Amino acid sequence: MSIYTLISLFAFAMSAVCGFIIIPQILSFCKKRKLYDTPDARKIHNSAVPRLGGVSFIPSMLIATIVALLAWTYTSKGSKIGVSPWSIFFGVGVTIIYITGVLDDIFGMRAKLKLLMQIVAACLLPISYLYINNFYGFLGIYEIPAIIGMILTVGVLVFIMNAINLIDGIDGLSASLTLIALSGLFYIFQREQIWVYCILIAGLMGVLIPFLYHNLWGKQEKNQKIFMGDSGSLTIGYILGVLLIKFCMHNPRVMPYQKGATLLSVTLLLVATFDVFRVIIVRILHRKPLFKADKNHIHHKLMRAGLSQHQALISIITLSIIFIIINLSLFNQLLVTWIIAIDIIIYIAFHHTLNFFIRRRGALPFTE
């Protein structure tokens, strides 16, 4: 095991420890200030639960990453870490998103203002010359013009942030899908020996462990249960999006040409992104407001089909892993376009099957 792998594991462990220390403090703060996510007709939970779990993410990740990088610098094999302009823009962007999420969780924020802040943070990537510049053969497209890539980058990043936010509808779901995606990204950057990103990813993965512990198994009556809120879902969505765009941008100075970049990026967040596309299409077809919350997401449908929250969680995690296995198996057999088309067909078939079981139970189908 290399020194860099050990340092990454150290960042993971330190972040987890920080999370276990910080989250109980957040729970106490929420109890004193009565900051709860109150139930309504759209939400699954039936009683008020603290919603500031995501506040622990950035401090824990930052402490772990800084300490791990300092440890790396002072090892015999370590070297000084330079701060690039891209790193500064990334830091500013994640701070904007984090603060936006915290303010929304505490005071509430209008959807249009929240979207504006997401767009502002997303625009920092093209400004720092980080943008999607290659489709790697998807739809027969390879290199794309810079201006199109920059606009696409902003749209993709905003979409990913909202996809992670919208999938956060039952206990453990958003954090679990994020852990799967981060594990894939860790492998990718570890394979290319880009250890700074590995340490950052390990730091974010670490804090998700104590959060999942409190979110899934915390006793509400003992003030141990917590939700991540927008401060968590938007922040991890932003970081995930940035890392995926960093991977997708063809830059020979960072890493060699990655022919599977588009496919791997889609695969790692397939369930969350496909769910948003499906919900948007359904709302358009049924002339429903695009930005009005409803109970038509995949986890809602699984529960209408008769599954409990934890059963729905396990089902969605399993579905995500199945898509990863399928896509990796087909990677060297078919073109990227055909593989993603197969994913779409499987996803549609899955929902048609789900609709059948919902109707069989006599539950309200809502919309397809």
C-alpha positions in Angstrom: 0.0 0.0 0.0 1.5 3.4 -1.1 2.0 6.3 1.2 -0.7 8.2 -0.8 -3.3 5.5 -0.2 -2.5 5.6 3.5 -2.9 9.4 3.5 -6.2 9.1 1.7 -7.4 6.6 4.3 -6.2 9.0 7.0 -8.3 11.8 5.5 -11.4 9.4 5.4 -10.9 8.4 9.0 -10.3 12.0 10.3 -13.4 13.3 8.4 -15.5 10.5 9.9 -14.2 11.4 13.4 -15.0 15.1 12.9 -18.5 14.2 11.7 -19.1 12.1 14.8 -18.0 15.1 16.9 -19.8 17.9 15.0 -23.2 16.3 14.3 -24.2 15.9 17.9 -23.3 19.6 18.4 -25.6 20.4 15.5 -28.4 18.3 17.0 -28.1 20.2 20.2 -28.1 23.6 18.4 -31.2 22.6 16.4 -33.0 21.5 19.5 -32.3 24.8 21.3 -33.2 26.9 18.3 -36.1 24.7 17.3 -34.7 24.3 13.7 -36.7 21.3 12.4 -37.9 19.9 9.1 -41.6 19.8 9.7 -43.7 17.2 7.9 -46.2 18.1 5.2 -48.2 16.3 2.5 -45.2 15.8 0.3 -42.7 14.5 2.9 -42.3 10.9 4.1 -41.5 11.6 7.8 -44.3 12.2 10.2 -42.6 14.3 12.9 -40.2 17.2 13.1 -36.5 16.3 12.5 -33.4 18.6 12.6 -32.3 19.4 9.0 -28.8 20.8 9.4 -26.8 17.6 9.0 -25.1 19.0 5.9 -23.6 21.8 7.9 -21.0 19.2 9.1 -19.8 18.3 5.6 -17.6 21.2 4.7 -15.8 21.6 8.1 -15.1 17.9 8.4 -13.9 17.6 4.8 -11.8 20.7 5.0 -10.1 19.7 8.3 -9.4 16.2 7.0 -8.1 17.4 3.6 -5.9 20.1 5.0 -4.3 17.9 7.7 -3.9 15.0 5.1 -2.2 17.4 2.6 0.1 18.7 5.3 1.0 15.1 6.2 1.7 14.4 2.6 3.9 17.5 2.2 6.0 16.5 5.2 6.5 12.8 4.2 9.7 11.7 2.6 7.9 11.3 -0.7 5.7 14.3 -0.4 6.0 17.5 -2.4 4.7 21.0 -1.9 1.1 21.5 -3.0 0.6 24.6 -5.2 -2.7 26.5 -5.1 -3.9 26.9 -8.7 -6.4 29.5 -9.9 -8.9 26.7 -10.5 -8.6 25.7 -6.8 -9.5 29.2 -5.7 -12.5 29.4 -8.0 -13.6 25.9 -6.8 -13.3 27.1 -3.1 -15.3 30.2 -3.8 -18.0 28.2 -5.7 -18.4 25.5 -3.0 -18.6 28.3 -0.3 -21.4 30.1 -2.2 -23.4 26.8 -2.5 -22.7 25.9 1.1 -23.8 29.3 2.5 -26.9 29.2 0.2 -27.9 25.8 1.5 -27.4 26.8 5.2 -29.4 30.0 4.8 -32.2 28.1 3.0 -32.2 25.4 5.8 -32.4 28.0 8.6 -34.4 30.9 7.1 -35.9 29.5 3.9 -35.0 30.9 0.4 -37.1 31.6 -2.7 -36.5 29.0 -5.4 -35.5 31.6 -8.0 -32.9 33.1 -5.7 -31.5 29.7 -4.9 -31.3 28.8 -8.6 -29.5 32.1 -9.3 -26.8 31.3 -6.7 -26.4 27.9 -8.2 -25.9 29.4 -11.6 -23.4 32.0 -10.2 -21.3 29.2 -8.6 -21.5 27.0 -11.7 -20.3 29.9 -13.9 -17.0 30.0 -11.9 -15.9 26.8 -13.6 -15.8 28.1 -17.2 -14.3 31.3 -15.9 -11.4 29.2 -14.5 -11.1 27.4 -17.9 -12.7 24.2 -16.6 -15.4 23.0 -18.9 -16.7 20.0 -20.9 -14.8 20.0 -24.2 -15.3 16.5 -25.5 -18.2 14.0 -25.7 -15.9 11.0 -26.4 -18.1 9.7 -29.1 -21.5 10.0 -27.5 -24.0 10.7 -30.3 -21.0 10.5 -32.7 -19.6 13.8 -31.2 -16.1 14.2 -30.0 -14.5 17.7 -29.6 -17.0 20.5 -29.1 -16.5 24.3 -29.4 -15.4 26.1 -26.2 -18.5 28.4 -25.9 -20.9 25.4 -26.2 -18.9 23.5 -23.7 -18.9 26.4 -21.3 -22.7 26.8 -21.5 -23.2 23.0 -21.2 -20.9 22.9 -18.2 -23.0 25.4 -16.3 -26.2 23.6 -17.2 -24.8 20.2 -16.2 -23.5 21.4 -12.9 -26.8 23.1 -11.9 -28.6 19.9 -13.0 -26.5 17.6 -10.9 -26.9 19.9 -7.8 -30.7 19.7 -8.2 -30.7 16.0 -9.0 -28.9 15.2 -5.7 -31.2 17.6 -3.9 -34.4 16.1 -5.3 -33.3 12.5 -4.8 -32.9 13.3 -1.1 -36.4 12.2 -0.2 -35.9 9.2 2.1 -33.4 8.3 4.8 -29.9 7.6 3.5 -30.7 7.8 -0.2 -28.8 10.9 -1.4 -25.8 10.0 0.8 -25.7 6.4 -0.3 -25.8 7.3 -4.0 -23.2 9.9 -3.4 -20.9 7.3 -1.7 -21.2 5.1 -4.8 -20.4 7.9 -7.1 -17.5 9.1 -5.0 -16.1 5.6 -4.8 -16.0 5.5 -8.6 -14.3 8.9 -8.8 -11.8 7.8 -6.2 -10.9 4.8 -8.3 -10.6 6.9 -11.4 -8.3 9.5 -9.9 -6.3 6.9 -8.0 -5.7 5.0 -11.2 -4.3 8.2 -12.8 -2.3 8.9 -9.6 -4.0 12.3 -9.0 -3.8 12.0 -5.3 -5.0 15.6 -4.3 -8.4 14.7 -5.7 -8.3 11.3 -4.0 -7.7 13.0 -0.6 -10.5 15.5 -1.2 -12.9 12.7 -2.2 -11.9 10.6 0.8 -12.5 13.6 3.1 -16.1 13.9 1.8 -16.7 10.2 1.9 -15.6 10.1 5.5 -18.2 12.6 6.9 -21.0 10.7 5.1 -20.5 7.7 7.4 -21.5 9.5 10.7 -24.3 11.3 8.8 -25.7 8.0 7.6 -25.4 6.6 11.1 -27.5 9.4 12.5 -29.8 9.6 9.5 -30.6 5.9 9.3 -30.3 4.6 12.9 -30.5 7.7 15.0 -33.3 7.6 17.6 -35.6 10.6 17.1 -36.9 10.5 20.7 -33.2 10.7 21.8 -32.5 13.7 19.5 -30.1 11.6 17.4 -31.8 11.6 14.0 -30.9 14.3 11.4 -31.5 15.2 7.8 -28.8 16.7 5.6 -30.9 19.6 4.2 -30.0 21.7 1.3 -26.7 22.6 2.9 -25.7 19.0 2.4 -27.4 17.9 -0.8 -26.5 21.1 -2.8 -22.9 21.0 -1.5 -22.2 17.4 -2.3 -24.0 17.9 -5.6 -21.7 20.7 -6.5 -18.5 18.8 -5.5 -19.7 15.7 -7.4 -20.5 17.8 -10.5 -17.1 19.6 -10.4 -15.2 16.3 -10.1 -17.1 14.8 -12.9 -16.5 17.8 -15.2 -12.8 17.7 -14.2 -12.7 14.1 -15.3 -14.7 14.8 -18.5 -12.5 17.7 -19.7 -9.8 16.4 -22.0 -6.6 18.1 -20.7 -3.4 16.1 -21.5 -1.6 18.1 -18.8 -3.9 16.6 -16.1 -4.6 13.0 -17.4 -4.5 11.1 -20.7 -7.5 10.8 -23.0 -10.3 8.9 -21.3 -12.5 7.3 -24.0 -15.1 6.2 -21.4 -15.4 9.6 -19.6 -18.9 10.3 -20.8 -20.2 6.8 -20.1 -18.6 6.6 -16.6 -19.9 10.1 -15.7 -23.5 9.1 -16.7 -23.2 5.8 -15.0 -22.0 7.0 -11.6 -25.1 9.3 -11.2 -27.5 7.4 -13.5 -30.4 6.8 -11.0 -30.5 10.4 -9.7 -30.2 12.1 -13.1 -32.6 9.7 -14.9 -35.1 10.3 -12.1 -35.1 14.0 -12.6 -35.4 13.7 -16.4 -38.4 11.3 -15.9 -40.1 13.6 -13.5 -39.7 16.6 -15.8 -41.0 14.7 -18.8 -44.0 13.5 -16.8 -44.8 17.0 -15.6 -44.6 18.4 -19.1 -46.8 15.6 -20.5 -49.4 16.1 -17.7 -49.1 19.9 -17.9 -47.9 20.2 -14.3 -45.7 23.0 -13.0 -42.1 22.1 -13.5 -40.9 23.5 -10.2 -43.8 22.4 -8.0 -42.7 19.6 -5.6 -44.7 16.3 -5.9 -44.4 12.6 -4.8 -43.6 11.1 -8.1 -39.9 10.4 -7.6 -38.5 6.8 -7.7 -38.5 6.5 -3.9 -42.1 7.7 -3.7 -43.2 5.1 -6.3 -41.4 2.3 -4.6 -43.1 3.1 -1.3 -46.5 3.2 -3.1 -45.7 -0.2 -4.4 -45.6 -1.5 -0.8 -41.9 -1.1 0.2 -40.7 0.5 3.5 -38.2 3.4 3.5 -35.3 1.1 4.1 -36.5 -1.4 1.5 -36.8 1.4 -1.1 -33.3 2.5 -0.2 -31.8 -0.9 -0.7 -33.8 -1.3 -4.0 -32.4 2.0 -5.4 -28.9 1.2 -4.3 -29.1 -2.2 -5.9 -30.5 -0.6 -9.1 -27.6 1.8 -9.2 -25.1 -1.0 -8.8 -26.8 -3.1 -11.5 -26.5 -0.2 -14.0 -22.8 0.2 -13.1 -22.2 -3.6 -13.7 -24.1 -3.5 -17.0 -22.3 -0.5 -18.4 -18.9 -1.7 -17.4 -19.7 -5.1 -19.0 -20.8 -3.4 -22.2 -18.0 -0.8 -22.3 -15.7 -2.6 -24.7 -18.6 -4.3 -26.6 -20.8 -1.4 -27.8 -20.6 2.3 -28.6 -21.3 4.7 -25.7 -24.5 5.9 -27.4 -26.0 2.4 -27.6 -25.1 1.6 -24.0 -26.8 4.8 -22.7 -29.8 3.9 -25.0 -30.0 0.5 -23.3 -29.8 2.2 -19.9 -32.8 4.3 -20.9 -34.8 1.3 -22.1 -34.1 -0.6 -18.8 -35.0 2.4 -16.7 -38.3 2.8 -18.6 -39.1 -0.9 -18.3 -38.3 -0.7 -14.5 -40.9 2.1 -14.1 -43.5 0.4 -16.2 -43.1 -2.7 -13.9 -43.3 -0.5 -10.9 -46.5 1.1 -12.2 -48.0 -2.4 -12.6 -47.4 -3.2 -8.9 -48.7 0.1 -7.8 -52.0 -0.4 -9.7 -52.2 -4.0 -8.4 -52.1 -2.7 -4.8 -54.8 -0.2 -5.7 -52.6 2.7 -4.7 -52.9 6.0 -6.4 -50.6 6.0 -9.5 -50.2 9.8 -9.4 -48.7 10.0 -12.8 -46.6 7.6 -14.8 
